[in-house]
Amino acid sequence: MKLQGKTALVTGAGRGIGRSYALRLAELGADVAVLDFDLKSYEAFELEKSSMQGDSTAAEIESLGRGALAIEADVTEPEAMQAAVDQIIEAWGRLDIAVCNAGGGIGAISETKATEVADDVLDGVLQRNLYGTIYTCKAAAGPMKKQRSGRLITVSSQAGRRADRTGGYAHYGAAKAGIAMYTKYLAQEVGPYGITANCIAPGYIGTGRLMPLFDTMGGEQLTDSVALRRLGTPEDCAGVVEFLATDLGAYVTGTVIPVDGGSTL
């Protein structure tokens, strides 16, 4: 129970990797605020739905004996994110960990090349990834600075570290690369307050939403491109979040940690 007495916020935690982050932090003893645009978004994906042990991530956390807040909010709205953090402080009096997981892509790979991506698609992806991360960090950093401690964890991607050879999904890669560099600047600002800021960059992670897509891309080809010869799991990513959120990562800040099994594709 390394996080006994601590509180956490995880965005995009209604399903998938974000749910795994929230559950891992709760298993470590933290009370967790589960924030998502739709707290039951898992219902749209059969594999996600079948993995649920309750009617929401917040309910699953409560079944572990931890406190949970269920917050429906849009990370692209700074006022909503500030209100969410205010709700956490009102309920628990502090905020120790913020995992900025909400994000995702829009559009097809063939339609999102660097000079061809539609303006509205570009804006949507920048908003939900880069801007959403910034708004979350701005809101979370306030109480952390006052208490002079905290852990800010952002989520980039393999796509933010190297380009797809087709040139597609340029908007998503640029947004995720922006998150990585923003986190490095963030670490320099908040370090004197005893706050760490780090970024993880997942590779091919087999969530219930993505597994059908990976199958169409050729599952064997993907696994052959990974040094460990398997796709990653949400729990693989949660393990790195555990490292960064606990005392194990106390002297690690301003870094980007790939969680990709040694992927080369």
Summary of the structure (lengths in Angstrom):
residues: 265
radius of gyration: 17.5
end to end distance: 37.4
largest distance: 50.5
contacts: 967
relative contact order: 0.15
helix: 49%
strand: 16%
